[in-house]
Amino acid sequence: MKLFIREHLLLFCLQIVQVSIIPALFWLDGYQNTGVLFYSVVLSSFFFTIYLLYRYLSRKNFYLKLQQSIETIEESLATTDHAPIAEALDQLLKKQYRLYQEQLLEAEEQQSEHLLFMDRWVHQMKTPLSVIELTAQTLDEPESSSIREETDRMRNGLNTVLYMARLRTIAEDFHIKPVDLQQLLHEVNQENKRYYIRNNVFPQLKVEREKITVGTDEKWLFFIVSQLIQNAVKYSAGISKNITLSIYEKAGEAVLEIQDYGIGIPKTDLKRVFNQFFTGENGRAYRESTGMGLYLVKQVIHHLDHRIELESEVGDGTVVRIIFSSTQNLTRM
């Protein structure tokens, strides 16, 4: 109704001017029959009201469509009514929808090509890195260790780029299956063995019970745990020589916990550590920090329908827990 009134406000004003001026002209011209003048004003107003009422009722759905919010694009394609302007609006929305679909399809094709390129590029870059590492093994120390340290950084960076590129299509990349958390930790530790040695920080494994199995995507969980362990080692180096990796059950849920005893996270940064590109006070002190690691971790955990908890005190270290719900905990099934 408000939109209808706003659209016809000028017409309302014109009608008021008309029913005021025309009788006044007749009055000034000497025709002073007030009954006829009053009747003409009422008759004109009556027909004007009938016209407005018909116009509103015939276009009621049109005005409602313009005022109501929609939750899906398909809702905008519903036929309004048979008024000419409503039909024109419906046709316009359908044309816009077709254009949107064409542009969306084109964007998806470009994104798919980009993802394919990034995937191939990352794998191509890993080949020369492996050659460099093999060459570095023939060199004397400390040159050999320094080169392999840099190649590890490059490999981690390439993996981050690859996972970031895949994040937009992450739902299509999932393969949920039973995963043994202890075995997964063993594989992650093997992958990061040189990283432990280089930083002089080593993992201690605490397992409440053997073979706790959860339903998740093994590849993405491997990435999550690797990111968290690398953060724990990086911020513990020079302060503590150990991090603790724990697997246990609590209230029917499976928990994978990573605890370090390093510098900890300031309280002002705790709420923002999962934000994109946020590095915080600690991150700015380390040149490797990009602010993307924990952001990716949070996004992947959300899509996997797991939960993550983070607790930290400056000087006491940080505890991160990945929690698998009771339905994802397959140990007791």
SULKATA-V565991 format. One record per run of one state. SS is the DSSP state (2 for helix, 1 for strand, 0 for the rest). FROM is the first residue (numbers start at 0). LEN is the number of residues. If there is no record, write none. Layout:
BEGIN
SS_FROM_LEN ; SS_FROM_LEN
END
This chain:
BEGIN
0_0_1 ; 2_1_6 ; 0_7_1 ; 2_8_20 ; 0_28_5 ; 2_33_25 ; 0_58_1 ; 2_59_8 ; 0_67_5 ; 2_72_5 ; 0_77_6 ; 2_83_53 ; 0_136_6 ; 2_142_31 ; 0_173_2 ; 1_175_5 ; 2_180_11 ; 0_191_1 ; 2_192_7 ; 0_199_2 ; 1_201_6 ; 0_207_5 ; 1_212_5 ; 2_217_17 ; 0_234_7 ; 1_241_9 ; 0_250_2 ; 1_252_8 ; 0_260_6 ; 2_266_4 ; 0_270_9 ; 2_279_5 ; 0_284_8 ; 2_292_12 ; 0_304_2 ; 1_306_7 ; 0_313_3 ; 1_316_8 ; 0_324_4 ; 1_328_1 ; 0_329_4
END
